[in-house]
Amino acid sequence: MVNNSLACSMSMLQIMMGLVLAVGVILFSKLFCGYLCPLGTVGEWMGRAGKKLHLQVDVPSGSVVDKLLRVVKYVLLFTILYFTLSSSELFCKKLDPFYAVATGFKGEIVLWMSLTSLALLLLGGFVVKMFWCKYICPLGAFYSVFNKVSVFRYRVDKEKCVHCGKCRNICQMEVDPTEDPNSTECIRCGRCKKICPTQAIRCGFAGKDQT
């Protein structure tokens, strides 16, 4: 906006896709993370493999280590925004593992950054459940803000809730929906809603009956 130009060379299709994604995030917050993100899918696969081989390490939710690691994605987000604005180039391409793999490591990347990101995605997810999504993903950090302001909301009926803990135990992001159903960490995957034995968890647009 400052330079009156687009960051790097973008086609009209890319611009339209970006606008559609932006509208989707505003309306549905992190639903993209729960259902569409390819990196999240890979991270989940790696987690399943690590669990089967009994190689996963538990990082207790709310522990000092967990809190410190969760800050990393916000640091990366602000770093990427700073260098993007100062250079008028999409700095995220230099370290995006999906972009690096999709271009055969021949795109506008910095090799060591891309390899580090790829290692964090694969090896990190192998030893810690949803490592990339919880601790590294800057896009998820950006989307997290919209969990609090989007019109798509989760709600817990306190009268129906029996405090069985099933929703908390199944959450991949280690969120307790009974405490904060619209947590910034929630990826809107709907697993808590599906497993609730009393259907106490509902979701929908604010101002309408939630189902």
Salt bridges, closest charged atoms under 4 A:
GLU44 OE2 - ARG48 NH2 2.95
GLU44 OE2 - ARG191 NH2 2.55
ASP66 OD2 - ARG70 NE 2.96
GLU108 OE2 - LYS93 NZ 2.90
GLU174 OE1 - ARG70 NH2 3.99
GLU174 OE1 - LYS134 NZ 3.36
ASP176 OD2 - ARG168 NH1 3.71
ASP180 OD2 - LYS148 NZ 3.12
GLU185 OE1 - ARG70 NH1 2.90
GLU185 OE2 - LYS73 NZ 3.20
